[in-house]
Structures are given as C-alpha cells and as structure tokens.
Amino acid sequence: MKRRNLLSLAALSAAGTFLGGCSRGGGNTGLAFTNRLRIPPLATSQTGADGAKRFALTLLPGGRSEFLPGRITMNTWGINGPYLGPTVRAARGDKVRMTVTNRLPETSTLHWHGMRLPARMDGGPHQMIEPGATWTPEWTIDQPATTAWFHPHLHERTALHVYRGLAGLFLIDDPAGPRLPSRYGVDDIPLIVQDKNLDDDGSLPTGGVDEGTFGLLGNTILVNGTYDPFLEVTTELVRFRLLNASNARVYRVGFADNRTFDVVAGDAGPLPGPAPVDRVKISPGERIEFVARFTAGETVVLNSRGEPEKAANDIEEDDFDLLKVVAAGRLAPSDPLPATLGGTATVAAPAGARTRRFALSGSEINDKDMDMTRIDEVVPAGALEIWEIDNTTYAHNFHIHEVAFRILDINGAPPPAYQAGPKDTVFLAKKAKARLLVQFGEFVDPAAPYMYHCHLLRHEDKGMMGQFVIVEPGSEDRIPRTIPGGHAHN
C-alpha cells in the first residue's frame, strides 16, 4: 500500500473508523486479493402454459453479509438473498413474467434498466410495490443482445435502496447475434462494481447517501459484493460484463499493464465491430462488455485510474484496484473474436428531425424539479429525434428509459469508438454538451410515463428527473399533461 494510504489508514484506525483498507479521497491500490470473486447465481425460471418464463424475485431486508473477512453486517438488503440479486438470463423472443414480492419494511419498486417494454411494466416510480405486496409485470423481449440490469426506482429513495444492495443483472441473448464467449461464470463474467463506506465492524452505514454535491463517494470497492477479489480464468478469451452500480462514482477501467482489450457492446447492444482500448470510462448506470485475452500462468490486475485532469470531470476520481485475474497454467483455446458484431454504425440525423433541448442544473432539468403528476414531453411512437443535453453545472449523466440512442457528439466531437453503439445513459462532465439521436419504441400509452433523469442517484432523488409518454403519431396535441394523483398506474 502507498505510504500516504498507510498513514491515512493508521489515523482512521486510531479514530475507530476503519474503512476496509483505504482512506476517503485516497483510493485503494493496496489490495491483497484474498477473496474469490463471487459470481451471482443465475435465476431459475418456470415455464407457464402460455410459454412465458416466470422468474420470482423477492426484495429482502436484514441480510447477513460478510464484506470484510470475519466481520458480519446485518443490515444489507438483497433480492432472493442477503445482498444483490441473481442474474436473470433470457433470449430475444422470450415472453417473461416477473413475480416481484416486497418483503422490505417500506415501499419500493423494481425497474428494468435497459429494457424496451411498455411503460406500465417499466418499474419506475409509478409502479410502487407496497410492503407484503407482489407485482407481476410481463413482456416479450424484442431487442438485441444486451447487458441490462434491475434496481429500485422509488421517487426520492432510489439512492438508499440501491446502496443497501438491491440490484442485479438481466442478460439478453440473441440467437442471431455474434458468437462471443457465453459460458456464464467461466468465460462470460459479470462485474458489478460499487463503492461503499464500511465501519470497522464491517457494517454498512447509510449516512452520506443523500448528502453532499454528488451523494456518497465510498472508499471501499466491492465487485459482485466481494471485497479484495480475485478471479481464476481457464480460457484464452474472457468476456466481461461491466456494470457501474455505484451511486455516484465514475470509473476509468483498464488493466495495470495497460494491455489492449476489445469493447464489443455498450448499454443497449453490440458495436459494429470490436473497439480496441486500454481504458474505458463508465458512469453510474452504464454497462460495457469487453473481451480480454490472457496467456497461461499470468496474473494481471484490473483497476480504475482517475482522469489526469480532474477539472475535466468535476467529480472525485481516485485510483482503485478492482480485481486480480489469475490465468490457469493451461488455457482452453477460444474461438477468434468476430470481426463484425452485428451492431450498426451511428447514422446521421435525418433532415427535419425534431430537436428537444434539456438544460441540466444542480438538481433540475429545464428549471423544473420532478413532479409525479406532470408530463413533460409527448413523443410519437417510433420517432427518431435529436435530444440536446446541456450540462450547465458540475458533473451529471443522463439516462432515458425505454429508448436506445446514439451519441452524435459531445462538445462538438464524435464519441470514442467504444461509445459508438446503442446506449441509454451518457456521462456529461462539467459544462459539457451532448447531442443524442434517440430512437423511441412503439409501446403507446398516453397515461403511463417513462422517465429521463440523471443517474447520479442523489441528483435523481432530489428531483433531477422528467417524464414522457409515447403516443400515436398525430395525437400529441390532444394528450393531457397531468396525471391525477401521480400514482394512477401502479
């Protein structure tokens, strides 16, 4: 461990505030990598008479989780377990029926982040699940192969519910998609990265989740709920599905030896072809799939490194070690990475495309806080629009439910190749401007809204969110702009 971190750790330990081997603001680059990376189990399903795959998910309080060796915390929340949830896996064309039961002592929701589905099934703040109740959304999956995820989306309480452990991956396979490593837990590895603050007894305090400019920026990193993790790999190529499930922290992920690896997919589907990189930036809510090559017997660390110029981000980016990868003495050969992945290149905006503009301030969008009864935008089904996002203040990001968009440019420049595929979340550094080409779906419902919002969860909870509905083309001017009561569509 660096000398400055040792000194900070000594001071913190003396004060009784041990934080899992690292100091606030100093990152953590001194891990011993003593714990085997936990791989979330695959969720089981039952097939109904109508062919639908039914997945049962239960939100549970009072979890017993051992983040630090020998130190048990009793206050985590999880889905079908004490912390995080199982990985749901289904294929394009599947009809899925999700049975979501809330055993928490308070109301929550479960949002399918990255899914293209009807608004009433979206799991946003209107689809609340009261304690003891069960919600059963269903839809047919019709989108490209995707690494999506699920998490609560309760208005003003999302940050706390996600921080306590309510999150999981939802993987979509496409039989017509490219052949990539796909043996879950073998050469297809989920990486759910989160930052936490842990007490000296290993417990998970929740103070600070809703404080400060950005909310909590923790100094202990968990990967799949594992502290200080290592992973043994047995194949030449390994596909990693990286999810930033942190409340606010931004990561720049790569390998300590600066090796090149290939990004194959973004938030909403595959790239046109592999994009070689040595670092990727990923903000809360974003996902990146990448394939790395290993040689027999080697060891390498996956880490995160802060921007050389902090002002470019305006959010704390410390250096962290994330995961040690240990290659077996003999590796099974892997099929070559396909030269084409099935994604399409970003197209130019069509002539006459409608442009909508959104100004982000400290906690408002277009000078408005979230109002559950107000419809902010009305969009015709199937529309292809330009959304201009102007970040007038410190760092934010921007997530749109239901859609897949392409980044046309950020501050007038095209995005890097690894961000050229379909996305649903984009990071905006301080004072940045982005233009997005947004493709809307065909699920028409003038009374049930989708959300757009900052996915830094404190900002979302403070009201940095708006609502839109998708309607039949030509009916936009006839749609009411209010929802009586704000909770009419649970």
ABEGO torsion letter per residue (X at the ends): XBAAAAAAAAAAAAAGABBGGBBBGAEBAABAGABBBBBBBBBBBBBBAAGBBBBBBBBBBGBBBBABBGBBBAABBBBGBABEBBBBBBBBGBBBBBBBBBABABBBBBBBBGBBBBAAAAGBAABBBBBGBBBBBBBBBBBBBBBBBBBBABBGAAAAAAAAGBBBBBBBBBAABBBBBABBGAABBBBBBBBBBBBAAGBBBABGAABEAAEBBBABBBBGGBBGBBBBBABABBBBBBBBABAABBBBBBBAAGBBBBBABBAAEBBABBBBBABBBBBBGBBBBBBBBBBBGBBBBBBBBBBABAAAAGBBBBBBBABBBBBBABBBBBBBBBABAGBBBBBBBBBGBBBBBBBBBAABBGGBBBBAABBABBBBBGBBBBBBBBBABBBBBBBBBGBBBBBABBGGBBBBAAAABBBABBBBBBGBBBBBBBBBBABBBAABBBBBBBABAAAAAAGBBBBBBBBBBGAAAABBABBBGGAAAX
